[in-house]
Amino acid sequence: MTDWRFDVPTTGSKILVPDARSWEALSSQGYDFEVAVADLVDNSVDAGARDVVIHFLRDGDRLVSLLVVDDGWGMDEEGLDVAMTVGGRQDYGAKALGMFGTGLKSASLSQADSVTVVSKTRRTRPVGRRWAMERAKSDHRCDIVDPGYAQTLLDRYYDRPITWQGTVVRWDGVKDFPRHGGGGQTDRYLNRIIARLGLHLGLHLHRFLAREDFNITIAVEDVRTGTVYLDFGVQPVDPFGYPVSGDPTYPRRFTAPIAGQGDVALRAHIWTPRSNLDGYKAIGSVLERQGFYFYRNDRLVQAGGWNKFRQAEQHLSLARVAIDLPPNLGDAFRLTVKKSGVETSPDFASSLEQAQDADGTSFLEYLAAAQDAYREARRRSGPTREPVIPPGKGIPPGIRQVIKEELPFREYEDPVEIRWQKLEGGEFFDLDRENHVIRLNSMYRTAILGGRRGGLNDAPMIKSLLYLMLQQVFQKAHSGPREKDTLQLWQSILVAAARSELDRLVEDD
């Protein structure tokens, strides 16, 4: 065995120019449409824009282009060349939303066949550049836009919002646009995408939109007739904009000590239960919208999620924590290129277990308080649920805990156990009423598990469903004719489904 070298020895270096196919990798970052547009709006914010217009242009039933127009500082020729260079070295300020120097190019070319940028400052003439994907892939050549057209495009948006300076970003060949817009297809698409786009921008830029000096407008215009179909201002969607806290002792400020990073502030909130506000219910599902809301320079870069600290659950649906990322992210935080998520280190998760507020309340106690607020709201306003026989062996502990939290248990009843066993006659399940046992036919186990290895708590989905379906059966001494017919119906359908799964496994082999 040779000695290990901790330092790799080198004999020199050489420059390896990226292949033109690197553009394909750049444009394959997995941007959603609204995330890509938001990346362009970030550039407008960094340019000091007061008004940003997102303009969908259509020609009758066909959508032809998307433009993002702002009245920011604009760029001269040198600045535009830097902006259009992949990873172009820009002097991002401490409060800038831009970070990597790739957003304009990767966001645009992930959505469109070409991106054109035209801009002017107060003291310079209009300049323009265009990246066409096919040309970029062949030889890295960026097109120079005719100065006359650059001026015409800027003039088109004179005073809405451009006056003395500003920038227009134009997408052509947008992949998300309907290819054939007839039959109302274009209108349906616009209704759907504009709702998504307005919500996304309203949420992620809500701190900016709450200011009096910043506006985003979404508009739709027919280029042939000049008809404006839509023109509305995006409204802020504040994920912490509840009228009354779900717990009068919150929000609270917790401090999490992170090694090598220092103290990070956590603003912990408990939402008003059963809220119908967009700031609560429009942000994904119950499981998606709970957790951490990370901000970077007032821009929301992650809306919900626990970052491997814990699993999302129904009882934490009122819990939201606002975290303003420090200027120096260090090793604890890493922002994704799309600015649509934050990766956190194990040190961050460990620090949450030590986090406390000024009164010594722990962050874990906050989570318990959020759960209590949810349960209390359910107890007060929810319908009374009938007690059930508790679940037992064969159902995973996590599911048993959720059932315990959601349903009252019948007292002095043995739990319902689910086990695998060979059954005669090919039935899917059999019941032992006296001992509260559901027996599943082991001949179907492979089909249900899809070939995966089994265990005591396997097949949680089918076991949970059977537990719920058969509750009433176990609560009776015997079954009447109607219940027997229902049980036979379930047997027939489940057997057919299991045999279908077995057939699929044979075909796959």
C-alpha positions as CSV (number, residue, x, y, z in Angstrom):
1,M,0.0,0.0,0.0
2,T,1.5,3.4,-1.0
3,D,1.7,6.4,1.2
4,W,-1.3,8.7,1.0
5,R,-0.7,12.2,-0.3
6,F,-2.8,14.8,1.4
7,D,-1.9,17.4,-1.3
8,V,-2.3,16.6,-4.9
9,P,1.0,17.5,-6.8
10,T,0.6,19.5,-10.0
11,T,3.0,20.4,-12.8
12,G,1.2,23.4,-14.3
13,S,-2.1,24.5,-15.7
14,K,-4.0,25.1,-18.9
15,I,-7.2,26.9,-20.0
16,L,-10.0,24.6,-21.1
17,V,-12.6,26.6,-23.0
18,P,-16.2,25.4,-22.3
19,D,-17.8,23.5,-25.2
20,A,-20.7,25.3,-26.8
21,R,-22.9,22.5,-25.6
22,S,-22.5,23.9,-22.1
23,W,-25.4,26.2,-23.1
24,E,-27.7,23.1,-23.0
25,A,-26.6,22.5,-19.4
26,L,-27.1,26.2,-18.5
27,S,-30.7,26.1,-19.9
28,S,-31.6,22.9,-18.2
29,Q,-31.7,24.1,-14.6
30,G,-35.3,23.0,-14.0
31,Y,-36.8,26.5,-13.9
32,D,-40.6,26.8,-13.6
33,F,-42.0,29.6,-15.8
34,E,-42.9,31.9,-12.8
35,V,-39.5,31.3,-11.2
36,A,-37.7,32.3,-14.4
37,V,-39.7,35.5,-14.7
38,A,-39.1,36.3,-11.1
39,D,-35.3,36.0,-11.8
40,L,-35.6,38.8,-14.4
41,V,-37.6,40.9,-12.0
42,D,-34.8,40.5,-9.4
43,N,-32.5,42.2,-12.0
44,S,-35.0,45.1,-12.3
45,V,-35.0,45.5,-8.5
46,D,-31.2,45.5,-8.4
47,A,-31.3,48.2,-11.2
48,G,-33.3,50.5,-8.9
49,A,-36.5,50.1,-10.8
50,R,-39.7,51.6,-9.4
51,D,-42.0,50.1,-12.0
52,V,-41.8,46.7,-13.7
53,V,-44.1,45.6,-16.5
54,I,-44.5,41.9,-17.5
55,H,-46.0,42.1,-21.0
56,F,-47.6,39.1,-22.8
57,L,-47.9,39.9,-26.5
58,R,-50.4,38.0,-28.7
59,D,-51.3,38.1,-32.3
60,G,-55.0,37.1,-32.3
61,D,-55.1,33.6,-30.8
62,R,-51.3,33.1,-30.9
63,L,-48.9,34.2,-28.1
64,V,-45.8,35.6,-29.7
65,S,-43.5,37.1,-27.1
66,L,-43.0,37.9,-23.4
67,L,-41.3,41.1,-22.3
68,V,-40.1,42.3,-18.9
69,V,-39.7,46.1,-18.9
70,D,-38.4,48.3,-16.2
71,D,-37.4,51.9,-15.5
72,G,-34.2,51.1,-13.7
73,W,-30.8,52.6,-14.2
74,G,-30.2,50.8,-17.5
75,M,-26.9,49.6,-18.9
76,D,-24.3,51.0,-21.3
77,E,-22.6,48.8,-23.9
78,E,-19.9,47.6,-21.6
79,G,-22.4,46.8,-18.8
80,L,-24.7,45.0,-21.2
81,D,-21.9,42.8,-22.5
82,V,-21.1,41.8,-18.9
83,A,-24.7,41.1,-18.2
84,M,-25.0,38.8,-21.2
85,T,-21.8,37.0,-20.4
86,V,-22.3,33.7,-18.5
87,G,-20.9,34.2,-15.1
88,G,-20.1,37.8,-16.1
89,R,-18.2,39.5,-13.2
90,Q,-20.5,42.1,-11.7
91,D,-20.0,44.1,-8.6
92,Y,-23.1,43.0,-6.7
93,G,-23.8,45.3,-3.8
94,A,-24.4,44.0,-0.3
95,K,-28.2,44.4,-0.8
96,A,-28.3,43.0,-4.4
97,L,-30.6,40.1,-5.2
98,G,-28.3,38.8,-8.0
99,M,-25.5,36.5,-6.9
100,F,-24.1,34.1,-9.5
101,G,-24.1,36.1,-12.8
102,T,-26.1,33.3,-14.6
103,G,-29.7,34.1,-13.8
104,L,-30.6,36.2,-16.8
105,K,-29.2,33.7,-19.3
106,S,-30.2,30.4,-17.6
107,A,-33.7,31.6,-16.6
108,S,-34.4,33.0,-20.1
109,L,-33.0,30.2,-22.2
110,S,-34.7,27.6,-20.0
111,Q,-38.0,29.1,-21.3
112,A,-37.3,30.6,-24.7
113,D,-35.4,30.0,-27.9
114,S,-33.9,33.4,-27.8
115,V,-33.5,36.3,-25.3
116,T,-33.0,39.9,-26.4
117,V,-31.9,42.6,-24.0
118,V,-32.2,46.3,-24.9
119,S,-31.1,49.0,-22.5
120,K,-30.1,52.6,-22.1
121,T,-28.9,54.9,-19.3
122,R,-29.6,58.6,-19.0
123,R,-26.2,59.4,-20.6
124,T,-25.8,56.7,-23.3
125,R,-27.6,55.6,-26.4
126,P,-29.7,52.4,-26.6
127,V,-27.8,49.2,-27.0
128,G,-29.0,45.6,-27.5
129,R,-27.7,42.1,-27.4
130,R,-29.4,38.8,-28.3
131,W,-28.7,35.2,-27.4
132,A,-30.3,32.7,-29.8
133,M,-30.0,29.2,-28.4
134,E,-29.2,27.5,-31.7
135,R,-26.4,30.1,-32.4
136,A,-25.1,30.0,-28.9
137,K,-24.7,26.2,-29.0
138,S,-22.7,26.4,-32.2
139,D,-20.1,29.0,-31.6
140,H,-20.9,31.1,-28.4
141,R,-21.7,34.2,-30.6
142,C,-24.0,36.8,-29.1
143,D,-25.9,38.9,-31.7
144,I,-25.6,42.7,-31.7
145,V,-29.1,44.3,-31.9
146,D,-29.6,47.1,-34.5
147,P,-29.4,50.4,-32.6
148,G,-32.5,51.7,-34.5
149,Y,-34.6,48.8,-33.4
150,A,-33.2,49.1,-29.8
151,Q,-34.5,52.7,-29.8
152,T,-37.9,51.7,-31.3
153,L,-38.4,49.0,-28.6
154,L,-37.6,51.4,-25.8
155,D,-39.9,54.0,-27.4
156,R,-42.7,51.5,-27.4
157,Y,-42.6,51.6,-23.7
158,Y,-42.1,55.3,-23.3
159,D,-43.7,56.5,-20.0
160,R,-45.0,53.0,-19.3
161,P,-42.7,52.7,-17.5
162,I,-39.5,53.9,-19.3
163,T,-38.7,57.6,-19.4
164,W,-35.0,58.5,-19.5
165,Q,-33.6,55.1,-18.8
166,G,-34.6,51.5,-18.5
167,T,-34.3,48.0,-19.8
168,V,-36.4,45.6,-21.9
169,V,-35.9,41.8,-21.8
170,R,-37.7,40.0,-24.7
171,W,-38.3,36.3,-24.9
172,D,-39.2,34.7,-28.3
173,G,-40.1,31.1,-29.0
174,V,-41.4,30.6,-25.4
175,K,-41.7,26.9,-24.9
176,D,-44.5,27.2,-22.4
177,F,-46.8,29.1,-24.8
178,P,-49.6,27.0,-26.5
179,R,-48.6,26.1,-30.0
180,H,-52.1,26.4,-31.3
181,G,-54.2,29.0,-29.5
182,G,-57.6,28.5,-31.1
183,G,-60.7,27.4,-29.3
184,G,-59.9,29.5,-26.3
185,Q,-56.7,27.7,-25.5
186,T,-54.6,30.9,-25.3
187,D,-57.2,32.5,-23.0
188,R,-57.2,29.5,-20.7
189,Y,-53.4,29.4,-20.6
190,L,-53.2,33.1,-19.8
191,N,-55.7,32.8,-17.0
192,R,-53.8,29.9,-15.5
193,I,-50.3,31.2,-15.9
194,I,-51.0,34.8,-14.9
195,A,-52.6,33.6,-11.7
196,R,-49.6,31.5,-10.9
197,L,-47.2,34.3,-11.8
198,G,-49.0,36.9,-9.8
199,L,-49.1,34.7,-6.7
200,H,-45.4,33.8,-7.1
201,L,-44.2,37.4,-7.5
202,G,-46.6,38.6,-4.9
203,L,-45.2,36.1,-2.4
204,H,-41.5,36.2,-3.1
205,L,-41.3,40.0,-3.5
206,H,-44.0,40.9,-1.0
207,R,-41.7,43.1,1.1
208,F,-40.9,45.2,-2.0
209,L,-44.5,45.3,-3.2
210,A,-45.6,46.6,0.3
211,R,-43.5,49.7,-0.3
212,E,-45.1,52.8,-2.0
213,D,-42.2,53.2,-4.5
214,F,-42.3,49.7,-6.2
215,N,-44.9,48.2,-8.5
216,I,-45.2,45.2,-10.8
217,T,-47.8,45.2,-13.5
218,I,-48.9,42.2,-15.7
219,A,-50.5,43.1,-19.0
220,V,-51.7,41.3,-22.2
221,E,-51.8,43.2,-25.5
222,D,-52.6,42.3,-29.1
223,V,-49.7,43.5,-31.3
224,R,-51.8,43.8,-34.4
225,T,-54.8,45.7,-33.0
226,G,-53.2,47.3,-29.9
227,T,-56.1,46.0,-27.7
228,V,-55.1,45.6,-24.1
229,Y,-56.8,42.5,-22.7
230,L,-55.5,42.7,-19.2
231,D,-53.6,45.2,-17.1
232,F,-53.4,44.8,-13.3
233,G,-51.0,45.4,-10.5
234,V,-49.5,42.5,-8.5
235,Q,-50.5,42.6,-4.9
236,P,-48.2,41.5,-2.0
237,V,-48.9,38.1,-0.5
238,D,-47.5,38.3,3.0
239,P,-47.0,34.8,4.5
240,F,-47.0,36.4,7.9
241,G,-49.9,38.8,7.3
242,Y,-52.4,37.3,9.7
243,P,-54.8,39.7,11.6
244,V,-54.6,37.8,14.9
245,S,-52.0,35.4,16.1
246,G,-53.1,31.8,16.7
247,D,-51.3,32.1,20.1
248,P,-51.3,35.4,21.9
249,T,-47.8,34.9,23.2
250,Y,-46.4,34.8,19.6
251,P,-44.6,35.9,17.5
252,R,-41.3,35.5,19.3
253,R,-37.7,36.0,18.4
254,F,-35.5,33.0,18.9
255,T,-31.7,33.0,18.6
256,A,-29.9,30.0,17.1
257,P,-26.1,29.8,17.7
258,I,-24.4,28.3,14.7
259,A,-20.7,27.3,14.9
260,G,-18.6,29.6,12.7
261,Q,-21.6,31.7,11.8
262,G,-22.7,33.3,15.0
263,D,-26.3,33.9,16.2
264,V,-29.1,33.7,13.6
265,A,-32.5,35.2,14.4
266,L,-35.6,33.1,14.0
267,R,-39.0,35.0,14.1
268,A,-41.5,32.3,15.0
269,H,-45.2,32.8,14.2
270,I,-48.4,30.8,14.8
271,W,-51.0,31.6,12.2
272,T,-54.7,32.1,12.8
273,P,-56.4,28.7,12.5
274,R,-58.7,28.1,9.6
275,S,-57.6,31.3,7.8
276,N,-59.0,32.0,4.3
277,L,-56.4,34.7,3.5
278,D,-54.1,34.1,0.4
279,G,-51.1,34.6,2.7
280,Y,-52.1,31.3,4.4
281,K,-53.9,29.0,2.1
282,A,-52.6,30.0,-1.4
283,I,-49.0,28.9,-0.7
284,G,-49.1,25.2,-1.5
285,S,-50.6,22.4,0.5
286,V,-50.8,22.3,4.3
287,L,-47.6,20.3,4.5
288,E,-45.7,22.6,2.0
289,R,-46.5,25.9,3.6
290,Q,-45.4,25.2,7.1
291,G,-41.8,25.7,8.3
292,F,-39.0,28.0,7.4
293,Y,-39.4,31.2,5.2
294,F,-35.9,32.3,4.3
295,Y,-35.3,35.8,3.1
296,R,-32.2,37.2,1.4
297,N,-32.1,41.0,1.2
298,D,-35.8,41.1,1.8
299,R,-36.5,38.8,-1.1
300,L,-38.2,35.5,-0.1
301,V,-36.0,32.6,-1.4
302,Q,-37.8,29.7,0.3
303,A,-41.4,29.5,1.2
304,G,-41.9,26.6,3.7
305,G,-40.2,23.3,4.5
306,W,-38.2,22.1,7.5
307,N,-34.9,21.6,5.8
308,K,-34.4,18.1,7.2
309,F,-34.9,19.4,10.8
310,R,-38.1,17.4,11.0
311,Q,-41.0,16.0,9.0
312,A,-43.9,18.1,8.0
313,E,-47.2,17.2,9.6
314,Q,-50.8,18.3,9.8
315,H,-50.5,19.6,13.4
316,L,-47.7,22.0,12.5
317,S,-49.7,23.7,9.7
318,L,-49.9,26.9,11.7
319,A,-46.1,27.1,12.3
320,R,-44.0,29.5,10.2
321,V,-40.6,30.8,10.9
322,A,-39.1,33.9,9.2
323,I,-35.3,33.9,8.8
324,D,-33.3,36.7,7.3
325,L,-30.1,35.1,6.0
326,P,-26.9,36.8,7.1
327,P,-24.8,38.7,4.5
328,N,-22.2,36.0,4.7
329,L,-23.9,32.7,4.3
330,G,-20.8,30.8,5.4
331,D,-21.1,27.0,5.5
332,A,-24.5,27.0,7.2
333,F,-26.6,28.1,4.2
334,R,-26.3,27.7,0.5
335,L,-28.7,29.4,-1.9
336,T,-29.7,27.5,-5.0
337,V,-28.9,29.1,-8.4
338,K,-32.7,29.6,-9.1
339,K,-33.1,31.3,-5.7
340,S,-36.0,29.0,-5.0
341,G,-34.6,27.2,-2.0
342,V,-32.0,27.1,0.7
343,E,-29.7,24.2,1.5
344,T,-28.8,24.1,5.2
345,S,-25.9,22.3,6.9
346,P,-26.3,19.8,9.8
347,D,-25.0,22.6,12.1
348,F,-28.2,24.6,11.4
349,A,-30.4,21.7,12.4
350,S,-28.3,21.1,15.6
351,S,-28.5,24.8,16.5
352,L,-32.4,24.7,16.4
353,E,-32.3,22.3,19.3
354,Q,-30.4,24.9,21.3
355,A,-32.3,28.0,20.1
356,Q,-34.1,30.0,22.8
357,D,-35.9,33.3,23.1
358,A,-35.1,36.1,25.6
359,D,-37.3,34.3,28.3
360,G,-35.5,31.0,27.9
361,T,-38.3,29.4,25.9
362,S,-36.8,26.8,23.5
363,F,-37.6,26.5,19.8
364,L,-38.9,23.0,20.5
365,E,-41.4,24.5,22.9
366,Y,-42.5,26.8,20.1
367,L,-43.3,23.8,17.9
368,A,-45.3,22.2,20.7
369,A,-47.2,25.5,21.1
370,A,-48.0,25.5,17.4
371,Q,-49.3,22.0,17.6
372,D,-51.4,22.8,20.7
373,A,-52.9,25.8,18.9
374,Y,-53.9,23.6,16.0
375,R,-55.5,20.9,18.2
376,E,-57.4,23.5,20.3
377,A,-58.8,25.1,17.1
378,R,-59.9,21.7,15.9
379,R,-61.5,20.9,19.3
380,R,-63.5,24.1,19.3
381,S,-64.7,24.2,15.7
382,G,-64.4,20.8,14.3
383,P,-67.2,18.2,14.3
384,T,-67.2,15.6,17.1
385,R,-65.7,12.4,15.8
386,E,-66.8,9.0,16.8
387,P,-64.4,7.0,19.0
388,V,-62.6,4.1,17.3
389,I,-60.8,1.0,18.4
390,P,-57.1,1.9,18.6
391,P,-54.6,0.6,16.0
392,G,-52.0,-2.0,17.0
393,K,-49.2,-4.2,15.6
394,G,-48.8,-4.1,11.8
395,I,-49.5,-0.4,11.5
396,P,-46.4,1.8,11.6
397,P,-45.9,3.8,14.9
398,G,-46.0,7.1,13.0
399,I,-49.5,6.3,11.6
400,R,-50.7,5.1,14.9
401,Q,-49.7,8.4,16.5
402,V,-51.5,10.4,13.8
403,I,-54.7,8.3,14.4
404,K,-54.4,8.9,18.1
405,E,-54.1,12.7,17.6
406,E,-57.0,12.7,15.1
407,L,-59.5,10.3,16.6
408,P,-60.7,9.5,20.2
409,F,-60.2,5.9,21.2
410,R,-62.9,3.6,22.7
411,E,-61.9,2.7,26.2
412,Y,-61.0,-0.9,27.3
413,E,-60.8,-2.2,23.7
414,D,-57.9,-4.3,22.5
415,P,-56.1,-2.7,19.5
416,V,-56.7,-3.8,15.9
417,E,-53.8,-5.9,14.7
418,I,-52.9,-6.5,11.1
419,R,-50.8,-9.5,10.1
420,W,-49.9,-11.5,7.0
421,Q,-51.2,-15.1,6.8
422,K,-51.9,-17.7,4.1
423,L,-55.7,-17.7,3.5
424,E,-57.7,-20.4,1.8
425,G,-59.9,-19.6,-1.2
426,G,-57.9,-16.7,-2.5
427,E,-59.6,-14.1,-0.4
428,F,-57.8,-10.8,0.1
429,F,-58.5,-10.5,3.9
430,D,-60.1,-12.3,6.7
431,L,-61.4,-11.0,10.1
432,D,-61.1,-12.3,13.6
433,R,-63.7,-10.1,15.3
434,E,-63.1,-11.5,18.8
435,N,-59.4,-10.8,18.9
436,H,-59.5,-7.7,16.7
437,V,-57.2,-9.1,14.0
438,I,-57.2,-8.4,10.2
439,R,-55.4,-11.2,8.3
440,L,-54.1,-10.3,4.9
441,N,-53.5,-13.1,2.4
442,S,-49.7,-13.5,2.1
443,M,-50.1,-14.7,-1.5
444,Y,-50.7,-11.0,-2.5
445,R,-47.9,-9.6,-0.4
446,T,-45.4,-9.4,-3.3
447,A,-47.9,-7.6,-5.4
448,I,-48.8,-5.1,-2.8
449,L,-45.2,-4.4,-1.9
450,G,-44.2,-4.2,-5.6
451,G,-41.4,-6.7,-5.1
452,R,-39.9,-4.8,-2.1
453,R,-38.8,-6.6,1.0
454,G,-41.5,-6.9,3.7
455,G,-41.6,-6.4,7.4
456,L,-43.9,-6.0,10.4
457,N,-45.0,-2.5,9.4
458,D,-44.9,-2.9,5.6
459,A,-47.7,-1.8,3.2
460,P,-48.8,1.2,5.4
461,M,-51.2,2.5,2.8
462,I,-53.3,-0.6,2.3
463,K,-53.2,-1.4,6.1
464,S,-54.3,2.1,7.0
465,L,-57.2,2.0,4.6
466,L,-58.4,-1.4,5.8
467,Y,-58.1,-0.3,9.4
468,L,-60.4,2.7,8.6
469,M,-62.8,0.7,6.4
470,L,-63.3,-2.1,8.9
471,Q,-63.7,0.0,12.1
472,Q,-67.5,-0.4,12.2
473,V,-67.2,-4.1,11.6
474,F,-65.1,-4.7,14.7
475,Q,-67.5,-2.6,16.8
476,K,-70.4,-5.0,16.1
477,A,-70.9,-8.5,17.4
478,H,-72.0,-9.8,14.0
479,S,-72.7,-8.5,10.5
480,G,-76.1,-8.1,8.9
481,P,-76.9,-9.0,5.3
482,R,-76.1,-5.5,4.0
483,E,-72.7,-5.4,5.8
484,K,-71.9,-8.9,4.6
485,D,-72.6,-7.8,1.0
486,T,-70.3,-4.8,1.4
487,L,-67.5,-7.0,2.8
488,Q,-67.9,-9.3,-0.2
489,L,-67.8,-6.3,-2.6
490,W,-64.5,-5.1,-1.0
491,Q,-63.1,-8.6,-1.2
492,S,-63.9,-8.9,-5.0
493,I,-62.4,-5.5,-5.9
494,L,-59.3,-5.9,-3.8
495,V,-58.6,-9.4,-5.1
496,A,-59.0,-8.1,-8.7
497,A,-56.6,-5.3,-7.9
498,A,-54.0,-7.5,-6.3
499,R,-54.1,-10.0,-9.2
500,S,-53.7,-7.1,-11.6
501,E,-50.6,-6.1,-9.7
502,L,-49.3,-9.7,-9.9
503,D,-49.8,-9.7,-13.6
504,R,-47.8,-6.5,-14.0
505,L,-44.9,-7.9,-12.0
506,V,-44.8,-10.9,-14.3
507,E,-44.8,-8.7,-17.4
508,D,-42.0,-6.5,-16.0
509,D,-39.9,-9.7,-15.4
